[in-house]
Amino acid sequence: MKRRSFLRMGTGVAVSAALPACGDGQEGRAVAGDKPAGPGAGQPAAPPSDKVVPGWTQTALLAVRATRPGPPMAARSLAVMFTCMYDAWCAYDPVALPARAVQTGRRPAAEHTAANKAMAMSYAAHTALLDQFPTQKAAFDEHMRQLGYDPAEAPAKRSGPAGLGTAAARAEVAYCHTDGSNQLGTLAPGGVPYADYTGYVARNPPLIVSQPTPRDAIPEPGLWQPLTYVDAGGTLRTPGFLAAAWERVRPFALASAGQYRPGPPYACGSDGYRDETMRIVELQAALDDEQKVITEYWADNPGTDLPPGHWLSLALTVSERDRHSDDDDIRMLFALSNALADAAIAAWDAKRFYDAARPITAVRYLLNGQTVTGYGLLGPAGGLGSIAGETWMPYQLPSFPTPPFPEYVSGHSTFSGAAAEVLRRFTGSDAFGAGITRPPHSLALEPGLPSAAVTLNWPTFTAAAEQAGISRVYGGIHFDHGNAAGMQLGRQVGAQVFAKTGRLWRGGA
């Protein structure tokens, strides 16, 4: 079987993807106008030099890395960009309907050229990204110049593909400014973008990560607890609940944020609570090299693509594998990005509703005064040994021990379940055929590991999603229940978003 090599953005790790035989499913391409059935089927894809969608995807991910938003904010911003691009593209497609009722109209068939689509989508992407990541204007302008466009034209352009793309993006941006995300900072005192405006207050006082935790410092052991720790820059931090108001963000396809809300996590004091806490401790004490590589590869901490960007990056390997045109890419990424954005809303709805404790709280409370095998106050740098339960640390850097929001459900799992569902439906097959290899001695957490090269393989999108989900359990920041519930939630979200996007690009059919 022929193989190609791809590069996942931001890792420096080659992602190899086999060209699998297509399955019988045709859900993503069942009607005229959808993508061809595979390499060599239908019309040949445009040469990569004629494509603009992958380049704008990479440019947006660079902005995510540079600005370090939270995962929900990143998912929303990426969806805004792709929706703007999709709406601009619709004007040059025979049947597709835009997400918003923009006043651009459908252009005559003679104008349905690759060049016009590329220009309209580029001006739409530029306009959207300037709104979402204003500090990155220089990078966005430079990418426009590399494509042969003048970024200064966008504000004044009123006609042609450039004007159409700009108008489509402005309509979407105006709509999103009132979606409940508080992007402009107008819903809370102080004017801070995305600040909480709901009055959330944690029920537990902050847990000081670098000190043994007294049992009485956790009055509500089943509920989320903020952490106080020294970050990588040497600053003492106690971050609050990131995106605490995200349940109020208007979804793209869901009827409400809680439409698919799962049942509750295990209650403190129950057998399930104790069992899953013990499972985390035992699992951490027995991690092998492959599990540690899995943990680090999928971590997607601040300064990376984050989980939504990671899946968009993986989708670019599908684009190259299947020889996509821009038409294929904008459909796929319009669906995928909006599924990721709705997945954030659904996951954060559950996080806010249940307000569930992370493993670090549960372990330090439940095993207080007991001796366990694990990583102590220094984290993995201190090595594995016999430690007091009240000093237990997850397999994470002490400078970012646990993301600042409740445990249930896992955001990684929800994002991954949604992404796998969309990609499976779009391609008509679960086959992925990709993987990565980490060389010896390349881990950041334990630089001496892995002792030999480790290859992670994902024969299917489902396998990749499941590995992303279990990585958070290996890392000691999610329980099995939070992983499983998040994965199922993501699948439901992905299916609903894909159904809506498919109806739009098929013209409402």
LINFEN-V439767 format. One line per field, one symbol per residue. ss: DSSP state (H for helix, E for strand, C for the rest). phi: phi as a letter, one per 20 degrees, with the letter a starting at -180 (. if undefined). Layout:
ss->???
phi->???
This chain:
ss->CCEEEEECCCCCCEEEEECCCCCCCCCCCCCCCCCCCCCCCCCCCCCHHHCCHHHHHHHHHHHHHHHCCCHHHHHHHHHHHHHHHHHHHHCCCCCCCCCCCCCCCCCCHHHCCHHHHHHHHHHHHHHHHHHHCHHHHHHHHHHHHHCCCCHHHCCCCCCHHHHHHHHHHHHHHHHHCCCCCCCCCCCCCCCCCCCCCCCCCCCCCCEECCCCCCHHHCCCCCECCCEEEECCCCCEECCCCCCCCHHHCCCCCCCCCCCCCCCCCCCCCCHHHHHHHHHHHHHHHCCCHHHHHHHHHCCCCCCCCHHHHHHHHHHHHHHHHCCCCHHHHHHHHHHHHHHHHHHHHHHHHHHHHHCECCHHHHHHHHCCCCEEEEECCCHHHHCEEEEEHHHCECCCCHHHCCCCCCCCCCHHHHHHHHHHHHHHHHHCCCEEEEEEEECCCCCCCCCCCCCCCEEEEEEEHHHHHHHHHHHHHHCCCCCHHHHHHHHHHHHHHHHHHHHHHHHHHCCCC
phi->.fccdcdfgndmdfdecfeffffffcfebecgnefffqgnemffffggfeedfgffffffffffffelffgfffgffffgfffffffffgfddfcfdffdefedmefggfeedffffffffffffffffffecffdgfffffffffendefffgfdfcbmgffffffffffffffffdenfmgemeecgnmegmffcdmfcfedffeefecgefgfecfcfedfcfddbeffenefccfeffmfeffefffecffafegdgffffffgnefffffffffffffffcfdgffffggffeglfgndfmgffgffffffffgfgelfefgfffffffffffffffffffffffgffelefegfffffefdfndecereefemgfemeaecfgfdgcffbfgfbfbgeaffddffgffgfffffffffffenbefdmcaccdfgldfffcgfdffcgcdddcfcffffffffffgffgfmdbegffffffffgfgffgfffffffffffennf
